[in-house]
Amino acid sequence: MAGRELTSKFIKIRCPKCKNEQTMFGKASTRVLCLVCGKALAEPLGGKSRVKARILEVLA
């Protein structure tokens, strides 16, 4: 895998309802819920996820 850039990354997001910050996988295959208030933060869309929260940082 030398020389290939990875397209899947982890992202740090913030819940718009309770401001909780958490990390999720960018290609999550299940709904991502806030660990504090339970609000849906991301929905799976085949390959990538539709993120419904503010993206704070893309982690390597």
C-alpha positions in Angstrom: 0.0 0.0 0.0 3.0 2.3 -0.2 2.4 5.4 -2.2 -1.5 5.2 -2.0 -3.5 7.9 -0.2 -6.2 6.6 2.1 -9.6 8.0 1.2 -11.3 6.9 4.5 -10.7 9.1 7.5 -12.0 9.7 10.9 -13.6 13.1 11.6 -14.3 15.0 14.7 -17.8 16.5 14.8 -19.9 18.6 17.2 -23.5 18.0 18.0 -25.6 21.1 17.0 -28.0 20.4 19.9 -25.8 19.8 23.0 -22.3 20.8 21.6 -20.8 17.4 22.5 -17.7 16.6 20.4 -17.1 13.1 19.2 -15.1 11.2 16.6 -16.7 9.1 13.9 -15.6 7.2 10.8 -16.2 9.1 7.5 -17.7 6.1 5.8 -19.9 4.9 8.7 -22.3 2.1 7.6 -24.8 2.8 10.4 -26.5 5.9 11.8 -24.2 7.9 14.1 -26.0 9.2 17.2 -24.8 11.8 19.7 -23.6 10.0 22.8 -25.1 12.6 25.1 -28.5 13.6 23.7 -29.1 10.9 21.1 -29.6 13.3 18.1 -28.7 11.7 14.7 -25.4 13.2 13.5 -24.8 11.2 10.4 -26.6 8.8 8.0 -25.1 6.2 5.8 -25.2 6.8 2.0 -23.7 3.8 0.4 -20.1 4.9 0.4 -19.7 8.0 2.5 -21.9 9.3 5.3 -24.1 12.4 5.2 -22.9 14.4 8.2 -25.6 16.6 9.9 -23.2 18.1 12.4 -20.4 20.6 12.2 -17.1 19.0 11.2 -14.4 20.3 13.4 -11.4 18.4 12.1 -10.4 15.6 9.7 -8.1 13.2 11.5 -5.3 11.3 9.7 
